[in-house]
Amino acid sequence: MAPVEGDTAASLGEDLPPLFGEAFSRAVIDRMLGAGRAPVIQSFGIEPQVVVEHCLAAHRIRRDRDNWLSAITVICGVLFLPGFLVWLLVFTLRTTMAKREDKRAGALATTLLVAVGALAVLFLIRMPFTGFWAWYGRAAIVMPVVGWFWAKLICERTARDLRERWAGLLAGGGVGAKIPEAVPGNPGDAAEQVRKELARLGAEQRSNSVFYAGPKGILGMGTRWGSWQLAEELVSAEPGKEFHPFRSWDVIVAIQGGLGMLERTSINTGGFPKPSITHWIVTPIGEKATEVSRPSGTDVDAYTIRTHAIQDICNKQQFGSGDRHYLGCSGPSGTAIW
């Protein structure tokens, strides 16, 4: 879940900027699921699709809250407009006076609220009208106050719900995001579009195609921490005979097999965790590039380059030109690329 908005969280003692969480959720949804958005760079170490799903769930919870508040405004405010306007004027004056640095202004604001409350009680007891208007006048005084308490309970309940979800996610658990907006009822409706955009976002995150932007390094990974090089002169085991020819892919397959055996190594600390081995295709782009384009065609399946295309790039790659193939191995201690 996105952080709770400050206006409702303030009642729980939180010091967040007003509407921060709501603005954050809305910005994430618009930028990640908006029509015609540019391709998204992978975020290694985080799942953007999960973030967007929780933002959608938080937006739905806030929308339900707003619907309740709108209903309360109509029932307790619009239907009893005279009393609503009086209370609104009183609280507006009190808030304006309380913001002043003068302590006397704050005391005067409190006095004003107490005086209006006393007049309201007196008006309830000694109503100058009779019949229908007498009862309407009493309701016009009471109902806005009831609506205010009702709205306060709804806002606090919503803020507490969002805060508990947010805390649960930070603790590594929490409730999964429920997004009925992504469950299409009919082909072509808005929910179908949301579902497709979420699937597209997940496919981009799982893509094995990355982009190298010179000094910025691989986008999404950053600059490398260290590097090493190995260069050996190949000599035939039997003098006078040529060694068997091989291709780059043969070396990569041998390295991949060796990396896959790391988990079988005997270590006193309990064994080596199973590494994640991935074939990456790195496309060079300009350092100041503002947008990238994902590969497409028969060699690509859901933004993931197929194995036969990877093998072809690996065997034909040249230093300083075109796409390059790298073999990545990730584990708890970091990531290495060959």
Secondary structure by P-SEA (a helix, b strand, c coil): ccccccccccccccccccaaaaaaaaaaaaaacccccccccccccccaaaaaaaaaaaaaaaaaaaaaaaaaaaaccccaaaaaaaaaaaaaaaaaaaacccaaaaaaaaaaaaaaaaaaaaaaaccccccaaaaaaaaaacaaaaaaaaaaaaaaaaaaaaaaaaaaaaaccccccccccccccccccaaaaaaaaaaaaaaaaaccbbbbccccccccccccccbbbbbbbbbbcccccccccccaaaaaaaaaaaaaaccccccccccccbbbbbbbbbbbbcccccbbbbbbccccccccccaaaaaaaaacccccccbbbbbbbbcccccccc
